[in-house]
Amino acid sequence: MNISGIVVHALPENTEALRTQMAALAGVEVHVAQPDGRIVITVEDTPDAVPSDTIMQVQLLPGVLSAAMIYNYCDE
Protein backbone atom coordinates (compact mmCIF):
# COMPACT_ATOMS: atom_id res chain seq x y z
CA MET A 1 0.00 0.00 0.00
CA ASN A 2 1.30 3.41 -0.97
CA ILE A 3 -0.63 6.60 -0.16
CA SER A 4 0.56 10.11 -0.99
CA GLY A 5 -0.89 13.45 0.08
CA ILE A 6 -0.68 16.06 -2.66
CA VAL A 7 -1.28 19.81 -2.69
CA VAL A 8 -2.25 21.05 -6.14
CA HIS A 9 -2.17 24.72 -7.12
CA ALA A 10 -4.33 25.56 -10.12
CA LEU A 11 -5.64 28.57 -11.94
CA PRO A 12 -8.70 29.65 -9.89
CA GLU A 13 -11.00 29.59 -12.92
CA ASN A 14 -10.14 25.91 -13.49
CA THR A 15 -10.62 24.66 -9.93
CA GLU A 16 -14.01 22.97 -10.32
CA ALA A 17 -13.19 21.39 -13.68
CA LEU A 18 -9.89 20.08 -12.31
CA ARG A 19 -11.62 18.72 -9.22
CA THR A 20 -13.84 16.62 -11.47
CA GLN A 21 -10.96 15.51 -13.71
CA MET A 22 -8.76 14.51 -10.78
CA ALA A 23 -11.58 12.62 -9.04
CA ALA A 24 -11.98 10.55 -12.22
CA LEU A 25 -8.36 9.33 -12.06
CA ALA A 26 -7.86 5.87 -10.57
CA GLY A 27 -6.66 6.00 -6.98
CA VAL A 28 -7.33 9.73 -6.51
CA GLU A 29 -9.58 11.18 -3.84
CA VAL A 30 -10.21 14.93 -3.74
CA HIS A 31 -10.55 16.15 -0.17
CA VAL A 32 -10.97 19.90 -0.63
CA ALA A 33 -10.90 22.39 -3.48
CA GLN A 34 -10.75 26.07 -2.63
CA PRO A 35 -12.00 28.76 -5.04
CA ASP A 36 -8.49 30.29 -5.09
CA GLY A 37 -7.10 27.17 -6.83
CA ARG A 38 -5.74 25.16 -3.89
CA ILE A 39 -6.75 21.50 -4.06
CA VAL A 40 -5.82 18.72 -1.63
CA ILE A 41 -5.87 15.13 -2.88
CA THR A 42 -4.63 11.72 -1.86
CA VAL A 43 -3.25 9.26 -4.37
CA GLU A 44 -3.19 5.51 -3.71
CA ASP A 45 -1.51 2.87 -5.78
CA THR A 46 -3.77 0.79 -7.98
CA PRO A 47 -3.17 -2.38 -9.98
CA ASP A 48 -2.80 -0.21 -13.09
CA ALA A 49 -0.70 2.71 -11.80
CA VAL A 50 1.74 3.73 -9.11
CA PRO A 51 1.26 7.09 -7.37
CA SER A 52 4.20 8.71 -9.16
CA ASP A 53 2.53 8.09 -12.53
CA THR A 54 -0.79 9.46 -11.27
CA ILE A 55 0.90 12.55 -9.82
CA MET A 56 2.49 13.16 -13.21
CA GLN A 57 -0.96 12.89 -14.83
CA VAL A 58 -2.25 15.50 -12.37
CA GLN A 59 0.67 17.84 -13.12
CA LEU A 60 -0.03 17.62 -16.85
CA LEU A 61 -3.73 18.56 -16.57
CA PRO A 62 -4.42 21.93 -18.26
CA GLY A 63 -4.73 24.64 -15.63
CA VAL A 64 -2.53 22.95 -13.00
CA LEU A 65 0.32 25.21 -11.92
CA SER A 66 1.99 22.72 -9.56
CA ALA A 67 1.43 19.47 -7.70
CA ALA A 68 3.62 18.78 -4.68
CA MET A 69 3.76 15.64 -2.57
CA ILE A 70 3.62 16.64 1.08
CA TYR A 71 3.13 13.22 2.67
CA ASN A 72 3.84 9.62 1.76
CA TYR A 73 2.97 6.39 3.57
CA CYS A 74 4.21 3.03 2.35
CA ASP A 75 3.50 -0.36 3.91
CA GLU A 76 3.21 -3.91 2.71
Backbone hydrogen bonds in HBPLUS format (Angstrom, degrees):
<---DONOR---> <-ACCEPTOR-->    atom                        ^
c    i                          cat <-CA-CA->   ^        H-A-AA   ^      H-
h    n   atom  resd res      DA  || num        DHA   H-A  angle D-A-AA Bond
n    s   type  num  typ     dist DA aas  dist angle  dist       angle   num
A0075-ASP N   A0001-MET O   2.88 MM  74  5.26 161.0  1.92 154.3 159.0     1
A0045-ASP N   A0002-ASN O   3.09 MM  43  5.60 140.5  2.25 150.7 159.0     2
A0003-ILE N   A0073-TYR O   2.83 MM  70  5.19 162.6  1.86 153.1 159.2     3
A0073-TYR N   A0003-ILE O   2.78 MM  70  5.19 158.3  1.83 157.2 164.1     4
A0004-SER N   A0043-VAL O   2.87 MM  39  5.16 155.1  1.93 144.0 152.5     5
A0043-VAL N   A0004-SER O   2.84 MM  39  5.16 153.3  1.91 146.9 155.6     6
A0005-GLY N   A0071-TYR O   2.76 MM  66  4.78 157.5  1.80 129.7 137.0     7
A0070-ILE N   A0005-GLY O   2.80 MM  65  5.61 166.3  1.81 155.9 160.7     8
A0006-ILE N   A0041-ILE O   2.86 MM  35  5.27 176.8  1.86 159.1 159.2     9
A0041-ILE N   A0006-ILE O   2.99 MM  35  5.27 166.9  2.00 152.9 157.2    10
A0007-VAL N   A0068-ALA O   2.95 MM  61  5.39 163.1  1.98 152.0 154.3    11
A0068-ALA N   A0007-VAL O   2.94 MM  61  5.39 167.1  1.95 150.4 151.4    12
A0008-VAL N   A0039-ILE O   2.75 MM  31  4.98 177.3  1.75 161.2 162.1    13
A0039-ILE N   A0008-VAL O   2.86 MM  31  4.98 157.4  1.91 151.4 154.6    14
A0009-HIS N   A0066-SER O   2.87 MM  57  5.22 162.9  1.90 144.6 149.7    15
A0065-LEU N   A0009-HIS O   2.68 MM  56  5.42 153.6  1.75 144.7 152.9    16
A0066-SER N   A0009-HIS O   3.13 MM  57  5.22 153.8  2.20 141.5 142.9    17
A0010-ALA N   A0037-GLY O   2.83 MM  27  4.59 145.7  1.94 125.0 136.0    18
A0011-LEU N   A0063-GLY O   2.89 MM  52  5.46 158.0  1.94 157.2 164.6    19
A0014-ASN N   A0011-LEU O   2.81 MM   3  5.45 159.7  1.85 125.5 132.6    20
A0015-THR N   A0012-PRO O   3.31 MM   3  5.35 168.6  2.32 107.7 111.1    21
A0018-LEU N   A0014-ASN O   2.88 MM   4  5.95 163.1  1.91 163.2 168.6    22
A0019-ARG N   A0015-THR O   2.88 MM   4  6.06 151.6  1.96 148.9 157.3    23
A0020-THR N   A0016-GLU O   3.20 MM   4  6.45 159.0  2.25 146.9 150.5    24
A0021-GLN N   A0017-ALA O   3.00 MM   4  6.29 159.8  2.04 147.7 153.6    25
A0022-MET N   A0018-LEU O   2.78 MM   4  5.89 167.4  1.80 157.8 160.4    26
A0023-ALA N   A0019-ARG O   3.04 MM   4  6.11 159.0  2.08 144.4 150.5    27
A0024-ALA N   A0020-THR O   3.24 MM   4  6.40 133.0  2.48 137.8 148.7    28
A0024-ALA N   A0021-GLN O   3.27 MM   3  5.28 135.8  2.48  94.4 106.1    29
A0025-LEU N   A0022-MET O   3.01 MM   3  5.35 155.7  2.08 109.6 117.2    30
A0028-VAL N   A0025-LEU O   3.24 MM   3  5.66 161.5  2.27 135.1 133.4    31
A0044-GLU N   A0027-GLY O   2.83 MM  17  4.79 156.7  1.89 132.9 140.7    32
A0029-GLU N   A0042-THR O   2.98 MM  13  5.36 155.7  2.05 151.2 156.3    33
A0042-THR N   A0029-GLU O   2.95 MM  13  5.36 152.0  2.03 147.3 156.4    34
A0031-HIS N   A0040-VAL O   2.83 MM   9  5.58 164.1  1.86 157.0 161.7    35
A0040-VAL N   A0032-VAL O   2.89 MM   8  5.38 160.9  1.92 153.6 159.4    36
A0034-GLN N   A0038-ARG O   2.77 MM   4  5.24 171.0  1.77 167.4 167.6    37
A0037-GLY N   A0034-GLN O   2.99 MM   3  5.67 163.2  2.02 126.5 127.9    38
A0046-THR N   A0049-ALA O   2.92 MM   3  5.25 175.3  1.93 167.1 167.2    39
A0049-ALA N   A0046-THR O   3.32 MM   3  5.25 139.0  2.50  97.1 107.6    40
A0053-ASP N   A0050-VAL O   3.01 MM   3  5.60 129.6  2.27 117.7 129.3    41
A0054-THR N   A0050-VAL O   3.27 MM   4  6.62 158.5  2.32 151.1 157.5    42
A0055-ILE N   A0051-PRO O   2.79 MM   4  5.99 161.2  1.82 160.0 164.8    43
A0056-MET N   A0052-SER O   3.13 MM   4  6.26 150.7  2.22 136.5 143.9    44
A0057-GLN N   A0053-ASP O   3.01 MM   4  6.36 148.7  2.11 142.5 151.1    45
A0058-VAL N   A0054-THR O   2.96 MM   4  6.31 154.0  2.03 149.4 156.2    46
A0059-GLN N   A0055-ILE O   2.94 MM   4  6.24 160.9  1.97 150.9 155.6    47
A0060-LEU N   A0056-MET O   3.09 MM   4  6.28 139.3  2.26 142.5 152.6    48
A0061-LEU N   A0058-VAL O   3.13 MM   3  5.40 162.3  2.16 110.0 115.6    49
A0064-VAL N   A0061-LEU O   3.13 MM   3  5.78 163.2  2.16 142.8 143.0    50
